[in-house]
Amino acid sequence: MDIKIAEQFMKKLIEKSSSYGFEEAEATFMNSSSMSVDILNGEVSSYERSSDQGVSFRGKINGQMGTASTTEFDDDAVDFLLKSALENIEVLNDEDEHFIYCDPEHAILKYEALSDSYAKNTYNKFAEIGLDLEKRILAIDPAVKGVDYLSIGCSTGPQLIINSKGLYAYKDDDCVTLYAGARAERDGVVKSGGYYWYGKDIDSFEPDIFVKELEKRLMGKLGATSYNSGTYDIVLGNEALISFIITFFGNFSGYSMMKGISLLAGKEGETIASPCFTLREDPNYDKALFKLPFDSEGVPTKAKAFIDHGVFNTALYNLRSAHMAGKESTGNGFKNGYKANVATSFTNLIVDPGTKSFDELCEIVGNGVYITELNGLHAGVNTISGDFSLFCEGFKIKNGKIDGAVEQITISDNFYSVLKKISEVGNDVIAEPHGEGEFFCPSVIIKDISVAGDGE
């Protein structure tokens, strides 16, 4: 849909809202469009195209916020939304106040980042790249028995927020993603491994680099053995550290803290991690593919440290949770789709790197384990207490060097204890898409972790 049509509809909706008794009102338009190609057994197994668009309305009367949404954009839809939101308010008794926001100094917010290269994304181009990539992966080694998953896709979509306080916030963006997962077998043992790529321009995808990394991830698992049980220093790899932090990141939500489901409640200003560990957010990080200058409530975002050299600085707040805590919003109120309510999420997360290379981290550990994958992150963790027991894969570290793959081991500890056990932070930073943006993260050394295995 032409954004101008949506804008005209939304302005009409806001203008008419007062006649239904709404004291404040806001309309949000989102359009998410995507296309993808899947490859299997030397053929294109599927072509997909999807689009989801609509307008949501929020209106406030006597502190209560009514909501409604539609995919239609005519006069009847205006009255439908206003009537539905009004009926919604009549059955509400929400004790927590909701807010419609506009900073007069930042009433007009625009972020236009749709790339010129998006037009390159066609079914034929994706199919050509995918079929070639499958052949390259199968040629890695005779042990590679199949490419079980290979998908290339792209997505884009504008978002617009208009409210009765004068806010006009528009953003658009786009992205191309590629993922491949393969299977290898040797001596009756089957292992699987995958790799991903994302960017703005499909022509910047480099298959040779991709295949080389996938080969390392897949073939390196063959011949894995277990490990002796004991307490060891470990290198927690960058990807594994991302998964680990994401699993427990809900504890940094101001709302979770106020509801008593985060042990970080009341600890702002206290030391909760090692002095060498800093976890921060930069919505407009210069190295990030995705920039987020404002959130779904029209609040300008800003850079901040959640943990600054071990000290817990701030939680994440949207307008509602900030009011409940007597604080200001941190610009972390986001909607996951036009029908969704505003929740708390993060943008570009960054673990500040140290000076040590990955090889130097292994040398410091001497004899231990390098963890590359954490499994059971839903079943093996208690996100409130922080306790975890996770099945892992990785590699042995012997005399400061990587020395063979490891499987069938479990690491157990507590999230809050682990933060304090980080003794070194590496400089091997990778980036993965997460939340509303990306996560930039290196590997770390964690001291004295309990490892359970059946090695000799």
C-alpha positions in Angstrom: 0.0 0.0 0.0 1.1 3.6 -0.7 2.1 5.1 2.6 0.2 8.2 1.7 -3.1 6.3 1.7 -2.3 4.9 5.1 -1.3 8.4 6.4 -4.6 10.0 5.2 -6.6 7.2 6.8 -4.7 7.6 10.1 -5.1 11.4 10.2 -8.9 11.0 9.6 -9.0 8.4 12.4 -7.2 10.7 14.9 -9.3 13.7 14.0 -12.6 11.8 14.5 -11.5 10.1 17.8 -12.5 13.1 19.9 -16.1 12.8 18.8 -16.1 9.3 20.4 -14.9 10.8 23.7 -11.2 9.9 23.4 -9.0 12.4 25.2 -5.8 11.2 23.5 -5.4 8.9 20.5 -2.7 7.2 18.4 -2.6 5.2 15.2 0.2 2.9 14.0 0.6 1.5 10.5 2.9 -1.4 9.8 3.5 -3.2 6.5 5.7 -6.3 6.6 6.5 -7.8 3.1 8.8 -10.7 2.4 9.8 -13.2 -0.2 12.0 -16.3 0.0 13.3 -19.3 -1.9 14.0 -22.7 -0.4 16.4 -25.2 -2.0 16.4 -29.0 -1.5 18.0 -31.8 -3.4 19.1 -29.7 -6.4 15.8 -28.1 -6.9 13.8 -25.1 -5.7 11.4 -26.7 -3.2 9.3 -23.6 -2.6 8.8 -20.0 -3.5 7.0 -17.9 -1.0 5.8 -14.3 -0.8 3.8 -12.8 2.0 2.6 -9.4 3.2 0.9 -8.4 6.4 -0.3 -4.8 6.9 -2.8 -3.0 9.0 -3.5 -0.1 11.3 -3.9 -0.3 15.0 -5.6 2.4 17.1 -5.1 3.3 20.8 -7.4 5.7 22.5 -7.4 6.9 26.1 -10.4 7.8 28.3 -10.1 8.4 32.1 -6.7 6.7 32.2 -7.9 3.5 30.4 -6.5 2.7 27.0 -8.8 1.0 24.4 -7.3 -0.7 21.4 -8.5 -2.1 18.0 -7.0 -3.0 14.6 -8.0 -3.3 11.0 -6.7 -4.2 7.6 -9.3 -2.0 5.9 -8.7 1.7 5.1 -12.1 3.2 4.3 -14.6 5.4 6.2 -16.4 2.4 7.7 -13.1 1.1 9.1 -12.6 4.5 10.9 -15.9 4.1 12.8 -15.2 0.4 13.4 -11.9 1.1 15.1 -13.2 3.9 17.2 -16.3 1.9 18.3 -14.3 -1.2 19.0 -11.7 0.7 21.1 -14.5 2.4 23.0 -16.1 -1.0 23.8 -12.7 -2.3 24.8 -12.4 0.5 27.4 -15.8 -0.3 28.9 -14.7 -3.7 30.0 -11.2 -2.6 31.2 -10.1 -2.0 34.8 -6.4 -1.6 34.3 -4.6 -0.2 37.4 -1.4 0.6 35.5 -1.6 3.9 33.5 -0.9 3.9 29.8 0.6 6.8 27.8 0.5 8.5 24.4 3.7 10.4 23.9 5.2 13.2 22.0 8.3 15.2 22.7 7.6 18.7 21.2 11.3 19.0 20.3 11.2 15.6 18.5 7.7 15.6 17.1 8.7 14.8 13.6 10.9 11.6 13.4 12.0 10.1 10.1 14.4 7.3 9.4 14.4 6.2 5.7 16.8 3.3 5.1 15.3 1.4 2.2 18.3 0.5 0.1 18.6 0.9 -3.6 19.8 -2.7 -3.8 16.5 -4.1 -2.7 15.3 -4.3 -6.3 17.9 -6.9 -7.0 16.0 -9.4 -4.9 14.2 -11.7 -7.3 13.1 -15.3 -7.2 15.5 -16.1 -10.1 18.5 -14.5 -8.4 17.9 -16.2 -5.1 17.3 -19.6 -6.9 20.6 -19.2 -8.8 22.6 -18.4 -5.7 20.9 -21.1 -3.6 21.4 -23.9 -6.2 25.1 -23.0 -6.6 25.6 -22.9 -2.8 24.1 -26.3 -2.3 26.5 -27.8 -4.8 29.4 -26.1 -3.0 28.4 -27.4 0.4 28.0 -31.0 -0.9 31.5 -30.8 -2.4 33.1 -30.0 0.9 33.8 -33.6 1.7 32.4 -37.1 0.8 31.2 -37.3 4.4 28.6 -34.5 3.7 25.5 -36.5 3.0 22.9 -33.7 2.5 22.0 -30.1 2.7 18.8 -30.4 4.8 17.9 -26.7 4.8 18.8 -23.8 2.6 16.7 -20.7 2.4 17.3 -17.2 1.0 14.8 -14.4 1.8 14.3 -10.7 2.0 11.9 -8.5 3.9 11.0 -4.8 4.1 8.1 -2.6 5.3 7.4 0.9 6.4 6.1 1.9 9.8 4.2 5.1 10.7 3.0 6.4 14.0 0.7 9.5 14.2 -1.0 10.7 17.4 -3.1 13.5 18.7 -0.2 15.1 20.5 1.5 15.9 17.2 3.8 12.9 16.8 4.7 11.9 13.2 7.3 9.0 13.3 8.2 7.2 10.1 10.8 4.5 9.4 11.5 1.9 6.8 14.3 -0.6 6.3 15.1 -3.8 4.5 17.3 -6.9 4.8 18.4 -10.1 3.0 19.0 -13.3 5.0 20.5 -16.6 4.1 20.8 -19.8 6.1 22.1 -23.3 5.3 22.2 -26.4 7.4 24.0 -29.6 6.3 24.5 -33.1 7.6 27.7 -35.2 7.7 28.3 -38.8 8.6 31.5 -40.7 9.5 31.8 -44.2 11.1 28.1 -44.3 11.6 28.0 -41.0 13.6 25.9 -38.2 12.1 26.5 -34.6 12.9 24.7 -31.4 11.6 25.8 -27.8 11.4 24.7 -24.6 9.9 25.7 -21.1 9.1 23.9 -17.8 8.3 24.5 -14.5 6.4 22.5 -11.3 6.4 23.0 -8.0 4.7 21.5 -5.2 2.6 22.9 -6.2 -0.8 22.7 -9.8 -2.1 25.6 -9.1 -4.4 27.8 -8.7 -1.3 27.3 -12.4 -0.3 30.5 -14.3 -0.7 29.9 -18.0 -1.1 33.5 -19.1 -0.7 33.7 -17.5 2.8 30.3 -18.9 3.7 31.2 -22.4 2.7 34.5 -22.3 4.5 32.8 -21.3 7.8 30.1 -23.9 7.3 32.8 -26.6 6.7 34.5 -25.7 10.0 31.2 -25.8 11.9 30.1 -29.1 10.4 33.3 -31.2 9.9 34.8 -30.1 13.1 32.1 -32.0 15.0 33.1 -35.4 13.6 35.1 -37.6 16.0 33.8 -35.8 19.1 34.3 -37.4 22.5 33.1 -36.6 26.0 35.1 -35.0 28.8 36.1 -35.8 32.3 33.7 -34.4 34.9 35.2 -31.7 37.0 35.4 -27.9 37.6 37.2 -26.1 34.7 37.8 -22.7 33.3 36.1 -22.5 30.0 36.1 -20.3 26.9 32.4 -19.5 26.2 32.4 -18.8 22.4 30.8 -15.6 21.0 27.7 -17.4 19.6 27.2 -19.4 22.8 27.5 -16.2 24.9 24.9 -14.5 22.8 22.5 -17.4 23.3 23.3 -17.4 27.0 22.7 -13.6 27.5 19.5 -13.6 25.4 18.0 -16.4 27.5 18.3 -14.4 30.7 17.9 -10.9 29.2 14.3 -10.6 30.4 15.7 -10.0 33.9 16.9 -6.6 32.7 13.3 -5.5 32.0 12.0 -2.9 34.4 8.6 -4.5 34.2 10.0 -7.9 35.3 11.8 -6.2 38.1 8.7 -4.5 39.4 6.6 -7.7 39.1 9.1 -9.6 41.3 10.2 -12.0 38.6 13.8 -10.6 38.3 16.4 -10.8 40.9 17.9 -7.6 39.7 15.1 -5.6 41.3 16.6 -2.8 43.5 20.1 -3.5 42.4 20.7 -0.6 40.0 24.0 0.9 41.0 25.3 -2.4 42.5 28.1 -4.6 41.1 26.6 -7.7 39.5 29.4 -8.7 37.1 33.1 -8.8 36.6 34.8 -5.4 36.2 36.0 -6.5 32.7 32.4 -7.0 31.5 30.3 -4.2 29.9 27.0 -4.8 28.2 25.5 -1.8 26.5 22.9 -0.8 23.9 23.5 1.6 21.0 20.4 1.9 18.8 22.4 3.9 16.2 25.6 1.9 16.4 27.8 2.8 13.4 28.7 -0.9 12.8 25.1 -2.1 12.9 23.1 -2.9 9.8 19.9 -1.8 11.6 19.5 1.6 13.2 16.6 2.5 15.5 16.4 6.2 16.3 13.0 5.9 18.0 10.8 3.2 19.5 7.2 2.2 18.8 6.0 4.8 21.2 7.8 7.6 19.4 10.4 8.0 22.2 13.8 8.8 20.8 16.3 6.0 21.6 19.7 6.6 23.2 22.9 4.7 23.9 23.2 3.3 27.4 25.1 0.7 29.4 23.0 -1.9 31.2 26.2 -3.2 32.9 29.1 -0.8 33.0 32.4 -2.5 34.0 30.4 -4.8 36.2 28.0 -2.2 37.7 24.2 -2.6 36.9 23.3 0.9 35.6 19.8 0.7 34.3 16.9 -1.6 33.3 14.9 -1.3 30.1 11.8 0.8 30.3 8.9 1.7 28.1 6.6 4.6 28.9 4.3 2.4 31.1 7.0 0.6 33.1 9.0 3.8 33.5 6.0 5.6 35.0 5.5 2.7 37.4 9.1 2.9 38.5 9.2 6.7 38.7 11.7 6.9 35.9 12.0 8.0 32.3 11.5 5.7 29.3 14.8 4.4 28.0 13.3 4.2 24.5 12.7 0.4 24.7 9.0 0.2 24.0 8.4 -1.9 20.8 5.5 -3.5 19.1 6.0 -6.9 17.3 3.4 -6.2 14.6 0.6 -3.7 14.2 -1.8 -5.9 16.3 0.6 -6.3 19.2 0.7 -4.3 22.4 3.8 -2.3 23.3 6.3 -4.5 25.1 9.9 -4.0 26.2 12.7 -5.0 23.9 16.3 -4.1 23.0 17.9 -2.7 19.9 21.7 -3.1 19.2 23.4 -4.9 22.1 27.1 -4.8 22.5 29.5 -6.6 24.8 32.5 -4.4 24.8 35.5 -6.4 23.5 38.8 -6.8 25.2 42.3 -7.0 23.8 42.9 -10.8 23.8 42.5 -12.8 20.6 40.6 -16.2 20.7 43.9 -18.0 20.6 45.2 -16.0 23.6 42.0 -16.9 25.5 42.8 -20.6 24.9 46.4 -20.1 26.0 45.2 -18.4 29.3 42.8 -21.3 30.0 45.5 -23.9 29.4 43.4 -27.0 29.9 39.6 -26.7 29.8 36.7 -26.6 27.4 35.8 -24.3 24.5 32.0 -24.2 24.4 30.5 -23.4 20.9 26.8 -24.5 21.4 24.4 -24.4 24.3 21.4 -26.7 24.0 18.3 -27.0 26.1 18.0 -23.3 26.7 14.3 -23.5 27.3 14.2 -26.7 29.4 17.5 -26.5 31.2 17.3 -23.0 32.7 15.3 -21.2 35.4 15.3 -17.7 34.1 14.2 -16.2 37.5 16.7 -17.9 39.8 19.4 -17.9 37.1 20.2 -21.6 37.7 21.0 -23.6 34.5 22.2 -27.1 33.5 22.8 -27.2 29.7 23.9 -29.8 27.3 26.8 -28.5 25.3 29.1 -29.1 22.4 32.5 -27.7 21.7 36.2 -28.5 21.8 38.8 -29.6 24.3 41.5 -27.1 25.2 44.8 -28.8 25.9 48.0 -27.0 26.7 46.4 -23.8 25.4 45.4 -25.3 22.0 42.2 -26.6 20.5 42.4 -30.4 20.7 39.4 -32.3 19.3 35.6 -31.9 19.4 33.6 -32.5 22.6 30.1 -33.8 23.0 27.8 -35.3 25.7 28.8 -32.8 28.4 26.7 -30.6 30.6 27.7 -27.4 32.2 25.9 -26.2 35.4 26.0 -22.9 37.3 24.0 -19.8 37.8 23.6 -16.8 35.5 24.4 -14.2 38.1 27.4 -16.1 39.4 28.7 -16.5 35.8 28.6 -12.8 35.3 31.0 -12.4 38.2 33.2 -15.3 37.0 34.1 -13.7 33.7 37.9 -13.1 33.9 38.8 -12.2 30.3 36.9 -10.7 27.3 38.2 -11.5 23.8 38.2 -9.3 20.7 36.7 -11.9 18.3 33.4 -10.0 17.9 30.6 -11.4 15.7 27.2 -10.0 15.0 23.8 -11.7 15.0 20.3 -10.3 14.4 18.4 -10.3 17.7 15.6 -8.2 19.3 15.0 -5.1 17.2 18.6 -5.0 16.0 21.8 -6.9 16.3 24.0 -8.4 19.1 27.7 -7.7 18.8 29.6 -10.1 21.1 33.1 -11.6 21.6 34.1 -14.8 23.4 34.9 -14.8 27.1 36.7 -16.9 29.7 34.6 -18.0 32.6 36.3 -19.4 35.7 35.4 -22.5 37.7 32.4 -24.0 35.8 31.0 -27.4 36.7 31.4 -29.8 33.7 29.7 -33.2 33.8 30.8 -35.8 31.2 31.8 -39.5 30.9 35.2 -39.0 29.4 38.3 -40.9 30.6 
